[in-house]
Amino acid sequence: MSANAPEPRPAGRHVYCLCAEWCGVCREWRARFDALAAAHPQEHFVWVDVDAQEAVLDILDIETFPVLLIADGATPLFCGPVQPTGPVVERLLQGLQQPAAGVDPAARQLLDLLRAR
C-alpha cells in the first residue's frame, strides 16, 4: 500500500451519534454512548459534534438531540433522533438488519460526508 493510499475501512456497522457540545442531554449521553461502544466492539461508534462539523447541519435539519445514523458500509440503515438510553439503542442495534422504512433521503448524503472525514 502506498503512503498516499487511504486506510481500508474496517468491516462492521458504523454508529454515528450527532450531538452538540452545548447540549446538556448530549453531554450526559456521551458516557453511555462510550459504554455502548465498549460493549459492541464489532460495531464502530463515532461521536460527531455538529458544531465542529457544520456541514452536517447543511444536510440534515436536526430538531432534537441525539441523532443516530447507523450504516452498514455505504448503506444507511437508520437515521433519526433517539431516546438517549442504552436499552433503546441496544434494541435498535439488535433489530436493525436492513434499512428501516422511511430512512431520511438525506442520510446517504450525510453518510458520504461522515465517511470522507
C-alpha positions in Angstrom: 0.0 0.0 0.0 1.5 3.4 -0.9 1.9 6.2 1.6 -0.9 8.1 0.0 -3.5 5.3 -0.1 -6.3 5.6 2.4 -6.5 3.0 5.1 -9.2 0.4 4.4 -12.4 0.9 6.3 -13.0 -1.8 8.9 -15.9 -4.2 8.4 -19.0 -3.8 10.6 -21.7 -1.3 11.1 -20.9 2.3 11.9 -23.0 4.1 14.5 -22.6 7.9 14.3 -24.0 10.0 17.1 -24.7 13.6 16.1 -24.7 15.8 19.2 -23.7 19.3 20.2 -21.2 20.2 23.0 -23.6 22.9 24.3 -26.4 20.4 24.7 -26.7 19.1 28.3 -28.5 15.9 27.2 -25.6 15.2 24.8 -23.0 15.7 27.5 -24.9 13.3 29.8 -25.4 10.8 26.9 -21.7 10.7 26.0 -20.6 8.3 28.8 -23.5 5.9 28.0 -22.6 6.1 24.2 -19.0 5.3 25.0 -20.1 2.4 27.2 -22.2 1.0 24.3 -19.2 1.3 22.1 -17.2 -0.8 24.6 -19.9 -3.4 24.8 -20.1 -3.7 21.0 -16.5 -3.9 19.7 -17.8 -5.3 16.4 -19.5 -2.0 15.7 -17.7 1.3 15.0 -19.1 4.1 17.2 -18.3 7.7 16.2 -19.2 10.8 18.1 -19.9 13.8 15.9 -20.0 17.3 17.3 -22.3 19.1 14.9 -20.8 22.5 15.8 -17.4 21.2 14.8 -18.8 19.6 11.6 -21.1 22.4 10.4 -21.6 20.7 7.0 -23.8 18.2 8.9 -26.3 20.9 9.7 -26.4 21.9 6.0 -27.5 18.3 5.1 -29.8 17.4 8.0 -32.3 19.6 9.8 -31.8 18.5 13.4 -34.6 19.4 15.8 -33.6 17.3 18.8 -30.5 15.5 20.1 -29.1 12.9 20.0 -29.5 11.8 16.4 -28.1 8.4 15.3 -27.0 7.5 11.9 -26.4 3.7 11.6 -24.9 2.4 8.4 -23.7 -0.9 7.0 -20.9 0.2 4.6 -22.4 2.8 2.3 -26.0 1.9 3.2 -27.8 3.9 5.8 -29.9 1.6 7.9 -31.4 4.2 10.3 -31.2 8.0 10.7 -33.1 9.9 13.3 -33.4 11.1 16.9 -33.3 8.5 19.6 -34.1 8.5 23.3 -30.6 8.7 24.9 -30.7 5.5 26.9 -28.6 2.3 26.4 -31.6 -0.1 26.3 -33.2 1.9 23.4 -30.1 1.9 21.3 -29.4 -1.8 22.2 -32.8 -2.8 20.9 -32.3 -0.7 17.8 -28.9 -2.3 17.1 -30.2 -5.8 17.7 -33.3 -5.4 15.5 -31.7 -3.5 12.6 -30.6 -5.9 9.9 -31.8 -3.9 6.9 -32.7 -0.3 6.2 -35.6 0.9 8.3 -38.7 2.0 6.5 -38.6 5.7 5.6 -34.9 6.4 6.2 -34.4 10.1 5.6 -33.1 10.6 2.0 -30.5 13.0 3.3 -29.0 10.1 5.3 -27.0 8.9 2.3 -25.5 12.4 1.7 -24.8 12.7 5.4 -23.1 9.3 5.4 -21.0 10.2 2.5 -19.8 13.3 4.3 -19.0 11.5 7.5 -17.2 8.6 5.7 -15.0 11.2 4.0 -13.7 12.6 7.2 
